[in-house]
Amino acid sequence: MGNPVAWFDIYVDDMDRAKAFYESTLDVKMGDLGDPSDPNIVMKAFPSEMETYGATGALVKMKGATVGQNSVIVYFACDDCAVEESRVESAGGQVAKPKYSIGEFGFVSLVIDTEGNMIGLHSRK
């Protein structure tokens, strides 16, 4: 099967606010994605290399979609998750659980974005 995750969506209420949070916290630029013919869906894509290992995804604002339920946690790869964690509060989010060890698999931080979604930050150091 290889990597079981092919894509992810993080649903948001305020696209500008959510985009600013992720761009600031992860130090990335997000681009437009989606079909502009459907006015009920707005998507901003995370930068990616579709030819390499790993999944990518998008922020999605869609009429009727409930946000902030935290039933799935997406983990973003980092060199040292403490660095991205340090940007969370100034970007409008909250640190739910500061960097901690997950044994031989590295370290994670759990944070809450501006929309109430819990996400993870993962690093090997």
C-alpha positions in Angstrom: 0.0 0.0 0.0 2.8 2.5 0.7 1.7 5.7 2.2 -2.0 5.3 3.1 -2.8 9.0 3.0 -3.2 10.6 -0.4 -4.6 14.0 0.5 -6.1 15.9 3.4 -8.5 18.8 3.8 -8.8 21.1 6.8 -12.2 22.8 6.9 -12.2 26.4 8.0 -14.7 29.2 8.6 -12.5 32.2 7.8 -10.1 31.5 4.9 -8.0 34.6 5.3 -7.5 34.0 9.0 -6.7 30.3 8.5 -4.4 31.0 5.6 -2.5 33.6 7.6 -2.2 31.1 10.6 -0.7 28.3 8.5 1.5 30.5 6.4 3.0 32.1 9.6 3.3 29.0 11.7 4.7 26.7 9.0 6.6 29.5 7.1 5.0 28.6 3.8 3.0 30.3 1.0 -0.3 28.7 0.0 -1.8 28.9 -3.4 -5.3 28.9 -4.9 -6.8 25.5 -5.6 -10.3 24.4 -6.7 -13.0 25.0 -9.2 -13.8 28.8 -9.3 -17.2 27.9 -11.0 -18.5 26.7 -7.6 -18.9 29.8 -5.4 -19.6 27.6 -2.3 -16.0 26.1 -2.2 -12.8 28.1 -1.7 -9.5 26.1 -1.4 -5.9 27.2 -0.6 -3.3 24.5 -1.2 -0.2 23.8 0.9 3.0 23.7 -1.2 3.9 20.3 -2.4 5.9 18.1 -4.8 3.4 15.6 -6.1 6.2 13.3 -7.4 7.7 12.7 -3.9 6.7 10.7 -0.9 4.1 12.1 1.5 0.7 13.6 1.4 -0.4 17.2 0.8 -3.7 18.9 1.2 -5.7 22.1 1.4 -7.7 24.5 3.6 -11.3 24.3 2.5 -14.2 26.6 3.1 -17.5 24.9 2.0 -21.0 25.8 2.7 -22.5 23.3 5.2 -19.2 21.9 6.4 -18.8 21.8 10.1 -15.3 22.8 11.4 -13.4 22.2 14.6 -14.6 18.6 15.5 -11.0 17.2 15.8 -11.9 13.7 14.9 -8.7 13.4 12.7 -5.3 15.0 13.4 -3.0 15.9 10.5 0.7 16.1 11.4 2.9 18.5 9.5 6.6 17.5 9.0 9.1 19.9 10.6 12.9 19.9 11.1 12.3 20.7 14.8 8.6 21.0 15.8 9.6 23.4 18.6 10.3 26.1 16.0 6.9 25.9 14.4 5.3 25.6 17.9 6.9 28.8 18.9 5.0 30.7 16.1 1.6 29.3 16.9 0.4 31.9 19.5 1.6 34.9 17.6 -0.3 33.5 14.6 -3.5 33.4 16.6 -3.5 29.7 17.6 -3.0 27.9 20.9 -0.5 25.2 22.0 -2.5 22.3 23.3 0.5 20.1 24.2 4.0 21.3 23.9 6.7 19.3 22.2 7.0 15.8 23.6 8.8 12.6 22.7 7.1 9.7 20.9 10.1 7.5 21.4 11.9 6.2 18.4 9.5 8.0 16.1 10.6 11.5 17.2 8.7 14.4 18.7 5.3 16.1 18.3 3.5 19.2 19.4 -0.3 19.5 19.3 -1.7 22.9 18.5 -5.1 24.4 17.7 -5.4 26.6 14.7 -7.5 29.8 14.4 -10.6 27.7 13.4 -10.5 25.3 16.3 -8.9 22.4 14.5 -6.2 20.5 16.4 -3.2 19.7 14.2 0.2 18.1 15.0 3.7 19.2 14.3 6.2 16.2 13.9 10.0 16.2 13.8 12.7 13.6 14.3 14.6 15.9 16.6 
